[in-house]
Amino acid sequence: MIGRMIVANVLHRPVRTIVSVLAVAIEVGMVLLVVGMTTGMLTEAAKRVGGVGADIMVQPPGASFFLGVTAAPMPVKIADLIDGLPHVSQVAPVLLQFNTSGGLNLIYGIDMKSFNKVSGGFVYYAGGPVQHTWDILVDNWYARANNVKVGQTLNLLNHNFHVCGIVQHGKGARLFIRLSTAQEMTGALGRASIFFVKCTDPGYTDNVLAAIRKLLPRYQVLSVREYMSMMTSNNLPALTDFVTTMIAIAVGIGFLVIFLSMYTTITERTREIGILKSLGASKFYVIHAILEEAGLMAVVGIGVGCAGTFLLRTLIVTYFPTLTVQLTISWGLRAAGLALVGSLIGAFYPALRAASLDPVDALAYE
Amino acid sequence: MEPLIVTENLKKVYRTGKVETPALRGVNLQVQQGEFVAIVGPSGCGKSTLLHLLGGLASPTSGKILVDGNDFSRMSDAERTRFRRHKIGFVFQRYNLLPTLTARQNIVLAQHIQGNGFNPHRFQMVAEMLRIADRLDFRPNALSGGEQQRVAIARAVICEPNILLADEPTGNLDTENSQTVLAMMRTLNRSLQQTLLMITHNLEAAAAADRIIRMRDGQIIED
């Protein structure tokens, strides 16, 4: 019976119900999308590094494991020292560049020969490898997102690059130029940001890691497997703070809207609460009815939010192919739990207020 | 036989800031099981306050209220609520039906709050007695004033309360509907031995009762 009363109340004020449901849906959608995009982008970036095919990454002292950024790249000749270690098959030096015009893009300055040996070579969808100074390779996701074709000119880092080929995504960056070009552009002649090291057999990774650490004690030496496991928002404090802040804002929105919605409902229905009390409804009954109403709107909002998030993900992936949104059941449940608990907490004070109304005053309410 | 309702020197004072307004100034009353009592008096004489106190909706400032042997003046709000749920039914001048529910749901709600579950036999009997069987699936806004009041009476008596408290039950009705409602209350009183306290301005309505109590300035002046 209480269920019928709640459904009747919810349907009786459609605008209030829609606003409340939308607020919860936005809350759920925000949580899922923020977490989904953050983890999606990190996972995708990690997969791309994994896709290079190396077993070990060597970076200069003080470099960020996240982006491989450092103010002082390493001398390329170190590659020869690493190459001379037992069980090392190939070393590919890479100089990283960041292009910030038209979005943040990571550009790999690569030595085609060594990079191909480590990665097994690019799969070309169109065109061919970089041959000239201002040639650039783009991956198929970047090409689709920016409508880039072979032969086209791309202005990056204040230089015009000639698109010489479109390759399959998944090998470190989305854009590749010659190592010498990248060195010249940055004035870092003979230097590299990362060495990708391939072992003769992945089973030798730990041995090679130990040997490199002995050879270059101050350098950051990581197995690619270890690097990929570290690529989570938990290991990036600023990102964790950002995600937490966004979740708090989302939960706050849901909480406040439900609070206001139920608060106005209580005021509007003061007389009805008086009627329930005159019939002998206990405080618990009144609180239960109001919390159940808020819970119903939250559950509908969670459903709408989840459906909306799936729809948005489809649109994002379609129109922005370089973005990755990773939706997981675990975060779906967490977002639903946050929305439900937030809504119930938001409705609790209005429910308590309703339960405490004086029945005589409530019945006299106009 | 012990009276069902007893009040002794019952007083109620409303306080608004530092201003005190006495609503009841020492009411002594006894009502027997199965009596139909009308309480009449001018506006502001304390009739509604007395009804609210007898129904456990408010607590007295001083004095004693015994209802079926239970001392309301010593009971907590939760205890009075529990007692009201099982023993007292209310009928109001403005019907006070929940607008989002149908007549049937309004009546069933009372049973749900009481917690004894739906009793189809009792429901059928009450609906037929109050002649609302064909109006049960309509919401209050689709019912006439008389029909709404009959639904309100059905809701009040569906749980078989010992006492029915009616606050100006014919106040919003025309003569014909007033007569119908009064006749039904009379029937309930006679056939179900329902104790009935009705407050009214209308002396014609009061004439339907077995006993008329007159109030003025918070006191009973004639019984």
Interface residues (C-beta under 8 A of the other chain):
Chain A: M1 I2 R4 M5 A8 N9 L11 H12 R271 E272 G274 I275 L276 K277 S278 L279 G280 A281 S282 K283 Y285 D358 P359 V360 L363
Chain B: H52 G55 L57 A58 A78 T81 R82 R84 R85 H86 I88 F90 F92 N96 L97 L98 P99 T100 L101 Q105 V108 L109 A110 Q111 H112 I113 Q114 R155
